[in-house]
Amino acid sequence: MIRVLIADDEPMIRKGVRSVLSVDPEIDVVAEAGDGREAVELVRRHRPAVAVLDIRMPGTNGIEAAAEIRRTAPGTGVVMLTTFGEDDYILQALGGGATGFLIKSGEPEELIAGIRAVAEGAAYLSPKVAARVVAHLSETGAGARAGRRSAARERVHALTARERDVLALLGGGLSNGQIARRLHVVEGTVKAHVSSILARLGVDNRAAAAVVAHEAGVIAPAQPPEPLPER
């Protein structure tokens, strides 16, 4: 069972997220919070596998809450819910420990897929979020889109062939276990490759590595999300 906390200052959004998740019998929403501070307190109390946080909330926002959750409850993965136009917030959240990013207007199946991925230790970037992040990085002081793509490809080229295979699957939202099965190796080998990839790319977490994979265009074909169970 995947225990989940939902945090959003809009009750209707929380109800909608809970409704979507209720169709998956392996997901249990254990708590809801109306702001980031309450989310942190409830995570400490309930220790969910995943905390789903709105980026913009009054008081302690989702970015601050994500950083505090990663510091005090590292066993809880963080999925950020965002809307278009919040690119700067997404970049901040990438550095704050969040490992999943979803657009609020996305498909319900994607929400479940993202929560499952993060619960299994994977990084999950909605394709729309990834596209926005890559485009935003290309437009902000770090050079043109072609320049960033070239730089990302050079960083990826410095990896071993097997590390590039792992990065492509990591960028596609696969967990270590899923990558191991896809590549027919043991999970411990994948963990070692991921640690080496993070060090070689100079990034702090899987989500940031996934962004590099998207920039370099080395994402492995994603498995289609499983259809939602019928009620």
Salt bridges, closest charged atoms under 4 A:
ASP8 OD2 - LYS104 NZ 3.17
ASP24 OD2 - ARG116 NE 3.07
GLU26 OE1 - ARG116 NH2 3.03
GLU32 OE1 - ARG14 NE 3.12
GLU32 OE2 - ARG18 NE 2.56
ASP54 OD1 - LYS104 NZ 3.20
GLU68 OE2 - ARG44 NH2 2.82
GLU68 OE2 - ARG71 NH2 2.76
GLU86 OE2 - ARG56 NE 2.67
ASP87 OD2 - ARG132 NH2 2.86
ASP87 OD2 - HIS136 ND1 3.62
ASP88 OD1 - HIS136 NE2 2.79
GLU163 OE1 - ARG200 NE 3.32
ASP165 OD2 - ARG162 NH1 3.60
GLU215 OE2 - ARG148 NE 2.55
